[in-house]
Each structure stands twice: as structure tokens, then as C-alpha cells.
Amino acid sequence: MKNTSKHEGLRNQLAKLLEDKGITDKKVLEAIKIIPRHLFLDSSFEDFAYQDKAFPIAAGQTISQPYTVAYQTQLLQVKKDDKILEIGTGSGYQTAVLCLLGAKVYSVERQNELFKITSALLPKLGIRPKHLSFGDGYKGLPNHAPFDSIIVTAGAPIIPKPLMAQLKIGGKLLIPLGKNEQIMTMLIRKNETQFEKHEFGDFKFVPLLENKN
């Protein structure tokens, strides 16, 4: 679990790169500078951990590109104590960013192997989400709803209805929508039945799978 001044220097460079790419949220950039991304990757990728690239992790999944993590987080406009549902814990890197911003994070992962690795890793790094669970992200976490924000970190062909139902009024649901290429889509809940939709350009994510544990 080494975290050296060299790593710190690389993180500062990465934060600068993300700023140059248009990330303006200072708190998000600060989180990128602090979180040891190299510890979320297989050690064979350690030398590349602070490039702005996605990398393979266990169970055929990926750790998202830092720009994507920063961009999604910035769109959510996270405030301290926001109750956030994350669909797709993955490596836990996005979870860590949200926790560092002071959010109360509830996260669901459908790959048991990943769930076990990440559940063990986060406490070692002093990162404590409110709740980590192994299960079907399409269903969300109805027992813990409603949420201020819901962030989906995998591409989805449709917006799962249960997730819409678990959003507070005024809350934001951020989801990469589409089959092969995704459009970053945000729904803002206006009242019990109405949602306002915003779109933020193209991204590429691993697919959000349903009922396949």
C-alpha cells in the first residue's frame, strides 16, 4: 500500500490535465490529487495509473477514465452530507471521490469478485461509504431511498424505473444512456411524476447488466 511523493506529483499532474480539459470544480480536482488511484488498479498497471485512461480491473470490468469520474462528479454538484446512490461500485475509485466530497455513499456492485476486493480495499484507505452491497443495480436500494443523487457508472440501454422512483424531488439521476456509445444523461426530478432531461455528450462505458450475478 505504498503512496509516495512521486505518486503525489503524478496526481497533481493529472489534476492539472483534467483542469485543462474543462473540469472546474475545485473540490473534485482536490479529490483527484488526494486519492491514490494506483492502489485501485492491478499492480502491473501501477506505472500508468495517473494517465487519463480507463484500465481493466477484475471480473472483466474497467476503472473509468479519471476525466469521466471527474466529469460525472462535477455534474452532480455534490454537497456535504448528500445521500448518493452509486450503481456499479467497480474498483471503488468513484466511490472514494464521492466520499472525499463529504457525501453519504450507498453503492451496489453486481460482480461478487469485485465487491469482495473493493469492500476490503476502501477501509484500508480510510474511505468509509455508508453502505456497500452486492446485487442488481437495476433495482437500486429501495430500503435506503430516497436519494439526493443517483450516479450510474455503466452504460444502460434504458433508464431503470426503480432508480427514477428512488430519487428525491429536486434530485439528480446521472446515467450514460445507450448501447454501444452512450450519451451522458441527467434527469432532474421536478415532482412525483415529472422529470427534466439534460444531455452532456458522448461517452463509452462497460454495459450495465441486469439479473446476471
N, C-alpha and C positions, 0 to 999 in steps of 0.2 A: 504493500500500500504506500509506495513512495510518492511524494508530491514535492518536487524540488523547485528551486528558484528558476531553473531552466523551464520547467513546466509553466511556472507563473508568467515568465516572459513570453512564452508561446501563446498563453491565454490572452495576454494584453494585446498581442499582435492580432489574434483572432477577433477580439472585440473591436479593434480599430478597423479591420476589414469589414465587419458587419455594419459598423457605423458608416463607412464609405458606401456600402450597398443600400443605405437608407434606413437602418434601424436607429431611431431617435430616442427611444425610451431609456433613460439613463439607468434606471433600476434593472432593466433587462440586461444591459451591457455590463453592469456591475456583477450580476449573477454569472454571466459568461466568464468574467475574469476570475471568479472565485471557485467555481465548480470544477473539480479535476476530471475532465471528460475522459482522459486516458484510462481512468480506473473503471469506466463503464464499458470498455472495449476488451476484446481478447488481447493479451499482452503482445501478440505478434503484430498488432496494428498500432502499438503504442507510439511509434515514431510519427505516425500520420494523424494522431488523434486531434490535433489542433488545426488541421486543414478544414476548409469549409466543404466537407464531403460527408455523404452517408456511408456507413460501413456495415458489413454483415455482423450479426450477433447470433446467439443460439437460436435453435428452432426455426432456422430459415428466415428469420426476421432481420430488420435493419435498425441501426440507431440513426435517427433523422439527421440530415444536414444541419449544422448549427444555425445557418440563416433561417431555415424553416422553423426551427424551435423558437428562435428569437422573434420571427415574424408573427407566428401564431400567438405567442405570449403577448407581444405588443398589441395585437388586435383585441385581445381580451381586456386590456386596460385593468390589470389585476390590482385590487386594493387589499390592504392588510385585512385578514380575517374573512376574505371572500371564501365562500364554500364552493369548491370546484370539483366537478366530476371529470376524471380523465379516463377516456376509453382507449385502452392499449398502453399499459404501463411500459412494456418493452424493456429496454435497458434500465429505465428509471431516470434517464437524464432530464427529460421534460418534467417529470415529477419533481426532481431536485430543483429545477429552475423555479417552478411554481411555489415550492415550499420556501425557497430563499426570499421570495417576494412577500412572504407572510400569509400565503393562502392556506386554508384548511383543505388538504387534498384527499379525495376519495378516488382510488384508482382500480380499474378492472383489467386483468390480463387473461387471455384465453389459452395461452401456451403454458402448460404446467411447468415445463423445464425453466422457462424464462421467469415465471412467477417465483419459483424457488430461489433462483440465482439473485434476482433483484430484491426479494424480501430479506435476504441475508446481507446484501451489499449496503443498502441505504442506511440502516442503523450504524454500520461501521463508519460511515462518513458523517454521522451525526445528523442525518436527514430523516425526519420523522413525519411521514404522511399520517393523516388521521386514520386511514383505513386502506389496506391493500387487499384485494380479493381475486380469486381465481374463478373465472366464469365467462359468461357470454355477454360481451359488450353491447350487443343489440338491445339487451334487456335493461341496461343501466343498473342503478342500485335504488329501486323504489323505496326500500326501507329507510334510506338516508335522505331522500328527496324532501323538499325542493332544493335546487342548487342555484347559486348566483350565476355560474357559468358552467358550460359543459364543453370540453375540448376533445375532439376525436383525432387520433394520431394515425389513422389508417384510411385508405380510400374506400368510400362507400358508394354503391350504385344508387342507393336511396337514403333519405333521412329516416332513421328508425323512429317510428311513432312514440315508443316508450320514452325515448330521450326527450322528445318535444314536451311530453307530459310532465317530465321531472324538472322542468325549468321554472324558476320563479318568474312572476310578472316583472318585466324590465330586464330579465336575464338574457344572456347571450349563449347561443349554441354555435360552435365553430367546427365545421366539418369539411374535409376535402371530398367533393362530390363528383362521381364519375367512375367509369370502369377502368380504362387504361391510363388515361390522363385525367387529372382531377382539377376542378375549379374550387378554390378556397371559398367556401360559402358560409355566411353568418346569418343566423336567424335571431332576431330580437323579439322576445315575447311581449306583445302590446297588451293583451288581456287574455281571458280564458281561451278564446278561440282564434285570435288573430296574431300572426307573426309577420314581421317586416324582414324582407330578404335583401342581403347585400352580397356582391361577388367581388373577389380580390385576386383575379389572375390564376394562371395555370401552375400546377404542382404535380409531382409524381410520388405516390405513396404505395406501400405494400397494401394488399386488399384487407378490408375489414370482413372477417369471416364469421358466419353465424352457425351456432349449434355444431361446432366441429372441434370438440376437445379430444 
